[in-house]
Amino acid sequence: MGRVSKYPPEFREQAVALVLDGNRSAREVARELGINHETLRNWVIKVRRDRAAGPAALSSDERLELARLRRKVAELEVEKEILKKAAVFFAKDSR
């Protein structure tokens, strides 16, 4: 799982809006806000990618959550199979 951002989501959204809605570069906005220009550039790229995918598509955060949940389901399925085998083993043993 990724590192937690030290910037609140509202700040990120406003910073990206300054770049996308204004006629200013990411470097200029980043300098004004006191953040790394590459960080802001990554935020802008992510938002552009999410917007291009359309409203019905999953956002980047939703894709990450989906991947995490799929890993968890796979882990739980393995655990369930182990428990089934243990139940069969102990049922044979008690007869």
SULURQUI-V90543 format. One line per field, one symbol per residue. ss: DSSP state (@ for helix, = for strand, . for the rest). burial: + if it has 16 or more other ideal C-beta (glycine too) atoms within 10 Angstrom, else -. A space follows every 10 residues. Layout:
ss=???
burial=???
//
This chain:
ss=........@@ @@@@@@@@@@ @....@@@@@ @@@...@@@@ @@@@@@@@@@ @@@......@ @@@@@@@@@@ @@@@@@@@@@ @@@@@@@@@@ @@@@.
burial=---------- -+--++-++- -----+--++ --+-+---++ +-++--+--+ ---------- ---------- ---------- ---------- -----
//
